[in-house]
């Protein structure tokens, strides 16, 4: 009776922590033995620990797949990549890959979303610790250009996909809106600036300038009409000047930035 009662309790714990039958089979034998030793507290603790290990393993596998997807799409482009090439790149079976993603579009969308989150972190002035607004803009643009350079290949694959799939064009427009919202919210929270139409247009104009500059000048091996090609630091400084100049006229007098030496 003692064994049966402990077995039922163990099965209940397993059902709560492991909803699939295969996971219950994997853990139940070990837990029944522990119940036989009358260590019910240990049973629940170890069950949770195993659940955490399974979760951690799943996250590691998913991150492994994401890294492989970014590499495969960057190397082969969107059109020539497939679930098979991603599985080979990540060293996982196709069955494992399909357990996490339904098809290539879902993998690609997740890879692009991960990349855009890196951009969002880069452009958020709240991530910069320097009290000088121009220095915050410089640091944010420098990180942005570095992220852009790191993801050059994946961005080219994304532009390729945008040309043939409307969903990715919509994703790009959504990301641009998120970029602006992140920056406008940061201006409001950091400097107390209330958004208005002129401020939004100034941010949009500076954003377009940064995007075009990044595409044209942030990669050393790309043909460039400006010689010598600007370094990332030079690019970040020029973009900080553009953002600074774009924002200054639309700010209320009490919130305007201190004049920069070049603006005198």
Secondary structure as GFF3:
##gff-version 3
##sequence-region A 1 264
A	DSSP	alpha_helix	2	17	.	.	.	ID=ss1
A	DSSP	alpha_helix	21	36	.	.	.	ID=ss2
A	DSSP	alpha_helix	40	80	.	.	.	ID=ss3
A	DSSP	alpha_helix	83	90	.	.	.	ID=ss4
A	DSSP	alpha_helix	94	100	.	.	.	ID=ss5
A	DSSP	alpha_helix	104	123	.	.	.	ID=ss6
A	DSSP	three_ten_helix	125	127	.	.	.	ID=ss7
A	DSSP	alpha_helix	133	150	.	.	.	ID=ss8
A	DSSP	alpha_helix	152	164	.	.	.	ID=ss9
A	DSSP	alpha_helix	166	191	.	.	.	ID=ss10
A	DSSP	alpha_helix	197	217	.	.	.	ID=ss11
A	DSSP	alpha_helix	232	248	.	.	.	ID=ss12
A	DSSP	three_ten_helix	253	255	.	.	.	ID=ss13
A	DSSP	three_ten_helix	261	263	.	.	.	ID=ss14
###
